[in-house]
Amino acid sequence: MRRVAAIAVAASVLAVAGCSSSGDGKAGSGESRGNPGAGKEERRRADAEAQARAKDEAAMKDAAGRYGKADVAHDVRTMCSLMTPNKQGGDGGVDGCAERFAYLADEKPEPGVTVSVEGLPVDVAPIGNHPKGTGLMITETTADGARTSVRRGALRMVKVDGAWLVDQKMNVRDEDMAAGSPVRNALMRPSE
């Protein structure tokens, strides 16, 4: 009699704890009880979204890097092709923009400058005639013999017709570097 009572108590404890013998024995199979396969589908969708975001971020950083390299090389046509119509100014076209920046093409580029995009992108709110965008830090490092100098800029990147373009460029000052987000701080400052 005691043995039957003990078995009944054990069965009750297992039932209350949610254990059953109907499981497949696979821990963490990712399947929800109410909708088999829902966990796998959610992970697959989340993975696809993460891959799309990473690809989009890589495209944005690539455009920012190409813009920075064109800027230091005084390649005004490439630089203008990577700008929004707002930043191109005038008629909003590459030709008009290239004419506006023609003075750069006549100057000799600084030798030994490397350009890199650093840090994580940050969301930036609209300001003035600049729309909401994503901010990136671009660093120009000049090595001149034993001396190295670093200039930092903040770029407001905006997606236009599926392409990432530069809408604003601001110098990052020392006081910006002390801020929580130097890029956001620089891009939210009134134009210089």
Secondary structure, 3 states (H helix, E strand, C coil): CHHHHHHHHHHHHHHHHCCCCCCCCCCCCCCCCCCCCHHHHHHHHHHHHHHHHHHHHHHHHHHHHHHHHHHHHCCHHHHHHCECHHHHCCCCCHHHHHHHCHHHHHCCCCCCEEEEEEEEEEEECCECCECCEEEEEEEEEEEECCEEEEEEEEEEEEEECCEEEEEEEEECCHHHHCCCCHHHHHHCCCCC
